[in-house]
Amino acid sequence: MTGDVERRLTEIEAQLARVSERLALGGPVVPDEIVALARSGRRLEAIQRYRALTNATIEEARLVVMAL
């Protein structure tokens, strides 16, 4: 049950990040390079590059990339 709750929470956080970004509610500005990597299926590379550019934690970077 805990795994289901964690998975659902992660999905909700990603969805909230997408909504916030679309409405310009203070979501992170994601460089085009990161967007391109994520959308081409290279999510791990996108996470690594986002971290390198922003000093984000791995969880923060993962949430941003998963929201793209």
C-alpha positions, 0 to 999 in steps of 0.5 A, a space after each residue: 500500500 505504501 508504494 501505491 501512495 508514494 507513486 500516486 503522490 509522485 504523479 500528483 507532484 508532477 502534475 502540479 508542476 506541469 500546471 504551475 509551469 503552464 500558468 507561470 505560477 513560479 515553476 522552474 524555467 527549464 532550458 530548451 536543452 533539458 526539454 529536448 532531452 526529456 522529450 526524446 526519452 533521454 530522461 536520465 541525461 536530462 536529470 543529470 544536465 538539469 542538476 549540473 545547470 541548477 545545482 538542484 537535488 536529484 529529487 528536484 531534478 527528477 520532478 522537473 524532468 518528469 513533469 515535461 
